[in-house]
Structures are given as structure tokens and as C-alpha cells.
Amino acid sequence: MTTASINSEIGSGKERLVIGAVMLALFMAALEQTIVGPAMGDIAADLGGGALLSWVPTAYLLAATAASPILGAIADLRGRRLALYLCVGLFLAGSVLAALSPNLATLVAARLVQGAGAGGLTALPFVVIADRVPMNRRATYSAYISTIYAVASIFGPVAGGVLSDYVHWSAIFWINVPLSLIVLFGIWSLFRDDTVAKPRSIDFIGAGLLIGGTTTSVMALNGFTGVSETGIPALVWLIGAVTFWAGFGWRMVKARAPLVPLQILTDRTILLCALGLLCCQGSNIGMAVYLPLYYQQQFGLSASGAGFAILGLLCGIMSGAYIPPRLLLLNPSYKPLVLGAAVVALCGALALTLVLAFMPTLVGVEIATVALGLGIGSAYPIFTLATQNAAGNARMGAALGVLGFMRAMGGTIGVAAVGAAAVASGLTRMEGEAVASGGIPMWTISLVAAGLLSLCVLALVALPPRELEGYVRTK
């Protein structure tokens, strides 16, 4: 697609339709991360429980993490349209197979297929927006995407509970069929002129090594933090992870056309933004998962009350996402803004730690979590914009695929790290169960988030000072 044709579409009905289609695809993928939780009891009643049950959500997240950079690279190598068809096709097939699953093993396999498609659906919308929207308008679309994630986080558990109670647990998968068909129609009608300047072969060996490295890393992390047990020692998973990642690094250096171009992995801006995103996402998801348990234990809130209490964090994230579009119009130098956002988030996490430790009141916790959310929400769009700015069109899919991978890994690391603190502090104990002796204080859950955000601040201090292309500095 030429620059002239793209510019002619800006503000047109076609642009709005294509952006709406990819946003709907992103919403589907984000929704499936949280909608399955309330249905787990009914799934266990119909298909059985056991060790496989925990893999219903885990398989989806693991497959999405591994697939994100692979499908992003395919978008660069074979075109956005083909990559989107592949993503939606996998997501749709996995949804139908999940809804029809006669046993738990089939459901887990279906979630792997569905998650593989979701990995692309969480990365490719950023690529499509970068193709069709000028840089000075992308911050607004990035804010929309942050809103979609927040809405999915709120709406997913509610929808999952309602559908499971009043229809059937399989309905949480069937609803993806009409939504996927709408997205497919949008792709078919809007991507007819999608071309690749020089199609190249796909590095399947690199893809295999990436999948192996991701899988073993997640299993090692879960094993060391006690989140899940597989019967294989965590050290064995760690050795496997080191082996796979070493092989992936060797492949990226030696392959004629590597899955992820070496320039992506060595670009300081992309690398540091990816690290910053991992830390922010880990803090966000870790606190969003375990703060409701704190609300229930400390303040005696019900499950629904704790769900409403976490809205302080989510509303902060949604509000923060709309700050960068305005400030970047005044000054397109993004480093001070993203560094300031990370500092605000760190201050919010430290304030939350102090509140939990010395004056645990609901009002105090809400104020601190709003500050935490504002900082994280303000940083999210800038990570994407800075990566797009550094990657260029030829490497856009691969770069944003890496960013999607780090977002997913951040969520996994955050849940595991904060979860380990929650278990050690007795936050996850059942009612009436005694607290283990030698436990750590409950306020350490937010201290973990503060630690991740401290790493984020350090990474952003080293971020090269650049300006976003397409912006005009306002005096």
C-alpha cells in the first residue's frame, strides 16, 4: 500500500472500519484471558477436574506468548492480510473445538489452538494501525487499545459467570464464532491491496526454538514459585529454557532470514521499551489478580465487592492512556514522558506498600492504586509508539510481535512473582486455615510490584533520547 493511498484513507469510513475490525479482534483475544475463570467450576463438573484443569487458562496464555512474535514475523514476511486470516482462523477453530470438547484433554488442546491465534490478535492490531494511521494520531489509538484491555478485564469475569450460570459454559466459546466472522469479513473487504515488497521464507527452526524456550521458561517460573506442579523439577525446566534460548540466539545470528531480525533484538530503543512493558504489565496483572484477595481478607469484602474495588487500578490505567496523545503534540520527545510515567507508577506502588504496611484503609489503598494505574496507563502507549518509531515499516510486525511477547511474559512473571508473595504471606489461605509460621507480611505483594517498576525506571533512564516522526514540536 502506498503512502498516498494510506493518507487518502485517513479519516475515511474505510479507515474506521478496518480499525474497528482489528480492535474487535483484539477485544476477543483479551476477553478470552478472563472469561473462562468463573466457568471453571462448571467445566470441572462436566469434564472432570484434576491436574489438567489448571491448564485450561494456562494453555491459552502459554500459546499466545509463544505465537505472538511468530505471527508478527509472518505479517512482515507474507503480508498483514495472510497473518490476520491465520490468526482469526486459529482462534475460531480453537473456540469451536473448545465448545464441543468431550473431555478435559481436548479442551486443553483447543485452548492451545485458540491461544496461538490470540497471540497474533494481540500484536497485529498495532501493526495495522501503524500501516494506516500517521504517527501523530497513533497515540490516541494506543489509548483505545488500553481501554479495550481494561474493559475486557472487567467484562470478562462478569460475562463468564452469567453465560455459565444461565446458558452453558460452552457459550463462553460459542460467542467467538459471530465475532470472528465479522472480523474475517472486515479483513476480506479491506485488505485486498495488502502486499509485501519481497516475500521471504519463514524460519521454522527459529519458530520451534522460540516455542521451546517460551514453554520451558514458563514451566520453570511456575515450578520455582510454586504456582503449579508438573512432576518435573523446576531446575530441569530451567536447563531446558537456557538450552532453547541459546539455540534461538544462535539461530538468529546464523540464519539467512531469521524469524526475528537481529537488528530488532539489538536495537536499544526496542529492547528497553520491551523490558519496560514487561515490568509494567507484570505489576498491573500481578496486582489485579491478588489485590481482590487482600480486599476480601483485610476489609471483609465479598467477591463482587472486591471486584468493584479493583476498579481504582483499572480506571487509573484507562485514564492514564489518554494523557500521552495530548502531551506528545506539545513535545514529541517521548523519553521524559515515559520516564515520568514510570516514576509515577513506582511512587504509586511504594505508596501502596506503605498504606498496606502502616495504615490499611480502603480509601488509602484506592488512592494509591489509582496513582499506580495512572503511571502504568500513561506508559503503555509510549512503549508502542517508540517501538514503531524505531522499527520502520519493513520490521514493524516482528518488532511489535516481540513487544506482544514481552507483554505476555510480563503478565506471567507478575502473576508468578506476586503469587509467590501472596502464598508466603498467607493471603491465599482458605477461611479458617491457620497462617503458616514464619510467613512474610501481606504488604510484600505490592513490594514485588515496586521492584518490577524500579527495574522499569532503570531501563528507561538508559532509553535513547529520540523524537517521534510525524510530530511538529509546539512552542
C-alpha positions as a printed Julia matrix, in Angstrom:
475×3 Matrix{Float64}:
   0.0     0.0    0.0
   1.44    3.37  -0.98
   1.75    6.37   1.33
  -0.67    8.33  -0.84
  -3.34    5.66  -0.64
  -2.93    5.39   3.11
  -3.19    9.12   3.6
  -6.28    9.27   1.41
  -7.98    6.78   3.74
  -7.22    8.68   6.95
 -10.49    9.82   8.43
 -12.49    7.85   5.84
 -15.14    5.25   6.53
 -12.78    2.55   5.32
 -10.16    3.5    7.87
 -12.69    3.45  10.67
 -13.96    0.06   9.55
 -10.54   -1.57   9.33
  -9.51   -0.19  12.71
 -12.83   -1.35  14.15
 -12.25   -4.86  12.79
  -8.78   -5.22  14.31
  -9.96   -3.66  17.59
 -12.75   -6.27  17.73
 -10.18   -8.98  17.12
  -8.07   -7.64  19.98
 -11.11   -7.5   22.27
 -11.9   -11.16  21.53
  -8.38  -12.24  22.42
  -8.27  -10.13  25.59
 -11.71  -11.3   26.7
 -10.75  -14.97  26.5
  -7.99  -14.39  29.06
 -10.5   -13.67  31.82
 -13.88  -15.04  30.74
 -13.02  -18.66  31.48
 -12.33  -18.16  35.22
 -15.93  -18.13  36.53
 -16.79  -21.15  34.35
 -14.05  -23.4   35.75
 -16.36  -24.97  38.32
 -18.95  -25.97  35.71
 -16.21  -27.21  33.37
 -14.86  -29.44  36.16
 -18.37  -30.73  36.9
 -18.92  -31.73  33.25
 -15.44  -32.8   32.13
 -13.72  -33.68  35.4
 -11.06  -31.93  37.44
  -7.56  -32.94  38.35
  -4.21  -31.56  37.29
  -5.39  -30.8   33.75
  -7.98  -28.29  34.95
  -5.39  -25.61  35.74
  -4.16  -25.91  32.16
  -7.43  -24.56  30.73
  -6.33  -20.93  31.35
  -2.58  -21.66  31.32
  -2.56  -23.31  27.87
  -4.2   -20.25  26.33
  -1.69  -17.82  27.83
   1.3   -20.02  27.04
   0.33  -20.45  23.38
  -0.4   -16.73  23.0
   3.0   -15.85  24.43
   4.88  -18.14  22.05
   2.82  -17.29  18.96
   2.94  -13.5   19.21
   6.44  -12.93  17.75
   5.98  -15.74  15.21
   2.77  -14.31  13.75
   4.23  -10.8   13.88
   7.14  -12.01  11.76
   4.75  -13.72   9.32
   2.98  -10.37   8.89
   6.29   -8.89   7.7
   7.27  -11.87   5.54
   3.92  -12.74   3.89
   1.68   -9.73   4.49
  -0.75   -8.46   7.1
  -3.82   -9.99   5.46
  -2.49  -13.56   5.45
  -1.27  -13.24   9.03
  -4.67  -11.94  10.16
  -6.5   -14.73   8.32
  -4.23  -17.25  10.06
  -4.77  -15.68  13.5
  -8.54  -15.46  13.25
  -8.72  -18.94  11.7
  -6.77  -20.48  14.58
  -8.79  -18.54  17.15
 -12.11  -19.56  15.55
 -11.11  -23.22  15.17
  -9.9   -23.35  18.77
 -13.13  -21.74  20.02
 -15.35  -24.24  18.2
 -13.23  -27.19  19.33
 -13.32  -25.91  22.92
 -17.11  -25.56  22.86
 -17.5   -29.12  21.55
 -14.86  -30.69  23.81
 -15.99  -34.07  25.22
 -13.18  -34.22  27.79
 -10.64  -32.06  29.56
  -7.67  -33.12  27.41
  -9.48  -32.0   24.26
 -10.39  -28.69  25.9
  -6.77  -28.01  26.82
  -5.67  -28.82  23.26
  -8.37  -26.5   21.94
  -7.17  -23.71  24.22
  -3.67  -24.15  22.81
  -5.02  -23.63  19.29
  -7.18  -20.71  20.39
  -4.28  -19.13  22.27
  -1.99  -19.42  19.24
  -4.45  -17.32  17.26
  -4.83  -14.88  20.15
  -1.08  -14.3   20.2
  -1.33  -12.72  16.77
  -4.57  -10.89  17.5
  -2.89   -9.03  20.38
   0.1    -7.96  18.25
  -1.19   -7.38  14.71
  -3.7    -4.59  15.52
  -0.72   -2.4   16.41
   0.87   -3.27  13.04
  -2.29   -2.44  11.1
  -2.65    0.87  12.93
   0.99    1.68  12.19
   0.36    0.98   8.49
  -2.76    3.1    8.18
  -2.55    5.86  10.79
   0.1     8.62  10.82
   2.4     8.74  13.84
   0.83   11.86  15.33
  -2.53   10.04  15.65
  -1.31    6.65  16.84
  -1.13    7.63  20.5
  -4.9     8.05  20.55
  -5.41    4.58  19.06
  -2.96    3.14  21.58
  -5.12    4.7   24.3
  -8.17    2.99  22.76
  -6.31   -0.33  22.95
  -5.51    0.21  26.63
  -9.2     0.86  27.19
 -10.08   -2.37  25.38
  -7.76   -4.36  27.66
  -9.25   -2.71  30.76
 -12.84   -3.28  29.62
 -12.06   -6.91  28.83
 -10.57   -7.32  32.31
 -13.81   -6.02  33.86
 -16.34   -7.52  31.47
 -14.7   -10.96  31.08
 -15.4   -12.39  34.55
 -18.93  -10.94  34.55
 -19.76  -12.39  31.13
 -18.18  -15.72  32.03
 -20.26  -16.04  35.18
 -23.54  -15.03  33.51
 -23.09  -17.32  30.48
 -22.02  -20.24  32.63
 -24.91  -19.83  35.09
 -27.73  -19.07  32.67
 -26.68  -20.73  29.39
 -23.78  -23.22  29.5
 -20.04  -22.99  29.97
 -19.55  -23.73  26.25
 -21.27  -20.4   25.47
 -18.08  -18.56  26.5
 -16.5   -20.1   23.4
 -19.51  -20.02  21.06
 -19.76  -16.23  21.31
 -16.45  -16.02  19.44
 -17.98  -17.5   16.28
 -20.08  -14.47  15.16
 -17.37  -12.06  16.32
 -14.72  -13.94  14.33
 -16.89  -13.95  11.23
 -17.29  -10.17  11.47
 -13.51   -9.77  11.72
 -12.95  -12.12   8.77
 -15.38  -10.1    6.67
 -13.52   -6.93   7.58
 -10.2    -8.47   6.55
 -11.62   -9.76   3.27
 -13.15   -6.42   2.32
 -10.35   -4.13   3.47
  -7.02   -5.85   2.83
  -7.22   -6.6   -0.88
  -4.25   -4.32  -1.67
  -2.01   -5.71   1.07
   1.34   -6.63  -0.5
   4.87   -7.5    0.62
   7.77   -5.92  -1.21
   9.95   -9.07  -1.07
   8.32  -12.18   0.4
  10.79  -14.44   2.23
  10.68  -17.95   3.62
   9.64  -18.46   7.23
  12.29  -19.65   9.68
  10.52  -22.7   11.08
  13.59  -23.83  13.05
  13.71  -20.46  14.8
   9.97  -20.67  15.46
  10.4   -24.11  17.06
  13.24  -22.91  19.26
  11.17  -19.9   20.32
   8.2   -22.08  21.26
  10.5   -24.41  23.21
  12.18  -21.53  25.02
   8.88  -19.91  25.95
   7.3   -23.13  27.18
  10.22  -24.23  29.33
  10.69  -20.72  30.74
   7.07  -20.51  31.88
   7.19  -24.02  33.35
  10.43  -23.22  35.21
   8.95  -19.99  36.59
   5.79  -21.75  37.73
   7.85  -24.5   39.31
  10.18  -22.21  41.27
   7.32  -20.03  42.55
   5.06  -22.97  43.39
   2.24  -21.78  41.13
   1.85  -25.21  39.52
   3.43  -28.65  39.7
   4.13  -30.89  36.7
   6.13  -33.68  38.31
   9.3   -32.42  36.61
  11.73  -30.44  38.81
  11.89  -26.73  38.1
  15.66  -26.98  37.63
  15.14  -29.35  34.7
  12.77  -26.85  33.07
  15.33  -24.09  33.66
  18.11  -26.09  31.98
  15.78  -26.71  29.05
  14.93  -23.0   28.85
  18.6   -21.97  28.79
  19.28  -24.55  26.08
  16.38  -23.44  23.87
  17.15  -19.72  24.25
  20.81  -20.32  23.46
  19.73  -22.2   20.36
  17.35  -19.41  19.39
  20.12  -16.82  19.79
  22.47  -18.91  17.65
  19.76  -19.28  15.02
  19.11  -15.53  14.88
  22.81  -14.94  14.22
  23.39  -17.73  11.7
  20.12  -17.95   9.74
  19.98  -16.21   6.36
  16.45  -14.97   7.08
  15.88  -15.31  10.85
  12.4   -15.32  12.32
  13.18  -12.15  14.27
  15.79   -9.94  12.56
  18.88   -9.46  14.68
  18.5    -5.68  14.32
  15.26   -5.92  16.3
  16.9    -7.73  19.2
  19.89   -5.37  19.31
  18.04   -2.05  18.91
  18.32   -0.29  22.29
  15.01    1.51  21.96
  13.03   -1.64  21.13
  14.84   -3.74  23.72
  14.4    -1.23  26.57
  10.77   -0.5   25.67
  10.07   -4.23  25.67
  11.69   -4.58  29.09
   9.74   -1.6   30.4
   6.48   -3.06  29.08
   7.25   -6.42  30.71
   7.74   -4.73  34.09
   4.61   -2.56  33.82
   2.45   -5.45  32.66
   3.8    -7.69  35.41
   2.93   -5.1   38.05
  -0.51   -4.49  36.55
  -1.61   -8.11  36.18
   0.0    -9.28  39.43
  -1.82   -6.66  41.46
  -5.09   -7.05  39.54
  -5.12  -10.78  40.35
  -4.14  -10.65  44.04
  -5.4    -7.29  45.35
  -9.02   -8.56  45.35
  -7.92  -11.33  47.75
  -6.42   -8.68  50.01
  -9.66   -6.69  49.91
 -11.59   -9.77  50.96
  -9.26  -10.71  53.81
  -8.43   -7.26  55.16
 -11.73   -5.44  54.66
 -14.19   -8.34  54.59
 -15.49   -7.51  51.12
 -17.42  -10.05  49.1
 -16.05  -11.37  45.81
 -18.17   -8.89  43.86
 -17.22   -6.06  46.22
 -13.54   -6.84  45.76
 -14.13   -6.84  42.01
 -15.55   -3.34  42.19
 -12.71   -2.2   44.48
 -10.09   -3.11  41.86
 -11.73   -0.59  39.52
  -9.46    2.09  41.05
  -6.46    0.44  39.39
  -8.28   -0.17  36.1
  -9.75    3.32  35.91
  -6.3     4.76  36.56
  -4.9     2.75  33.66
  -7.7     3.81  31.3
  -7.37    7.46  32.28
  -3.59    7.44  32.04
  -3.66    6.1   28.5
  -5.28    9.33  27.25
  -2.56   11.61  28.68
   0.28   10.9   26.15
  -1.71   11.85  23.0
  -2.05   15.43  24.25
   1.43   15.85  25.71
   3.2    14.4   22.68
   1.57   17.05  20.48
   3.38   19.65  22.61
   6.71   17.81  22.64
   7.38   14.68  20.52
  10.43   13.77  22.61
   8.93   10.8   24.41
  11.67    9.81  26.88
  10.82   12.39  29.58
   7.14   11.46  29.35
   7.56    7.69  29.58
  10.2     8.02  32.31
   7.91   10.34  34.27
   5.04    7.87  33.88
   7.21    5.03  35.21
   8.26    7.17  38.19
   4.6     7.95  38.97
   3.8     4.24  38.8
   6.74    3.43  41.1
   5.62    6.09  43.59
   2.11    4.61  43.48
   3.48    1.12  44.21
   5.63    2.4   47.08
   2.71    4.41  48.48
   0.54    1.29  48.29
   3.21   -0.65  50.18
   3.27    1.97  52.93
  -0.52    2.03  53.15
  -0.75   -1.77  53.38
   2.01   -1.86  55.99
   1.05    1.02  58.3
  -2.49    2.3   57.65
  -4.54   -0.23  55.69
  -7.72    1.68  54.89
  -9.83    1.1   51.8
  -9.65    4.79  50.84
  -5.87    4.83  51.18
  -5.49    1.7   49.08
  -7.78    3.11  46.37
  -5.83    6.38  46.14
  -2.52    4.52  45.85
  -3.82    2.1   43.21
  -5.24    4.97  41.14
  -1.76    6.56  41.12
  -0.22    3.2   40.21
  -2.7     2.78  37.36
  -2.21    6.32  36.05
   1.53    5.78  35.74
   1.27    2.38  34.07
  -1.54    3.54  31.77
   0.44    6.59  30.65
   3.48    4.44  29.81
   1.66    1.79  27.75
   1.02    3.84  24.57
   4.55    5.27  24.52
   6.16    1.83  24.56
   4.25    1.0   21.4
   4.9     4.34  19.67
   8.63    4.3   20.44
   8.91    0.74  19.1
   7.04    1.63  15.91
   9.23    4.69  15.51
  12.44    2.64  15.83
  11.39   -0.38  13.78
  10.27    1.11  10.46
   7.66   -0.46   8.17
   9.81   -3.4    6.99
  10.36   -4.69  10.54
   7.12   -3.48  12.11
   5.44   -6.86  12.51
   8.5    -8.53  14.04
   9.13   -5.63  16.43
   5.54   -5.47  17.65
   5.46   -9.26  17.88
   8.42   -9.07  20.27
   6.56   -6.37  22.21
   3.48   -8.62  22.41
   5.68  -11.48  23.6
   7.14   -9.33  26.37
   3.66   -8.11  27.37
   2.52  -11.71  27.75
   5.68  -12.76  29.58
   5.28   -9.78  31.87
   1.81  -10.93  32.88
   3.11  -14.44  33.51
   6.07  -13.22  35.57
   3.92  -10.75  37.5
   1.31  -13.35  38.47
   4.01  -15.84  39.46
   6.09  -13.35  41.48
   3.19  -11.63  43.26
   1.55  -15.03  43.67
   4.62  -16.39  45.44
   4.5   -13.45  47.87
   0.75  -13.96  48.34
   1.21  -17.63  49.18
   4.11  -16.94  51.57
   2.11  -14.23  53.36
  -0.97  -16.43  53.8
  -3.09  -14.28  51.53
  -4.31  -17.32  49.57
  -5.22  -19.43  52.61
  -8.74  -20.78  52.9
 -11.13  -19.42  55.54
 -10.33  -20.95  58.92
  -6.93  -22.21  57.78
  -4.06  -21.28  60.08
  -1.33  -18.98  58.85
   1.98  -20.79  58.41
   4.67  -19.77  60.89
   7.47  -17.64  59.54
   5.28  -16.1   56.86
   6.07  -12.75  55.31
   3.85   -9.63  55.69
   0.99   -9.16  53.23
   2.3    -5.78  52.13
   5.1    -7.58  50.27
   2.7    -8.21  47.37
   2.93   -4.54  46.41
   6.65   -4.5   47.17
   7.07   -7.04  44.34
   5.29   -4.62  42.0
   7.55   -1.81  43.22
  10.58   -3.95  42.46
   9.42   -4.56  38.89
   8.72   -0.86  38.39
  12.15    0.04  39.78
  13.65   -2.12  37.02
  11.39   -0.32  34.54
  12.67    3.08  35.67
  16.3     1.94  35.35
  15.65    0.65  31.84
  14.01    3.89  30.76
  16.86    6.0   32.14
  19.03    4.26  29.53
  16.48    4.83  26.74
  17.98    6.82  23.82
  16.51   10.34  23.57
  14.56   10.45  20.32
  11.54   12.23  18.88
   8.56   10.62  17.23
   8.41   11.08  13.48
   5.4    12.94  12.11
   5.07   15.29  15.07
   5.71   19.0   14.94
   7.09   20.49  18.15
   4.73   23.14  19.54
   6.42   26.16  21.08
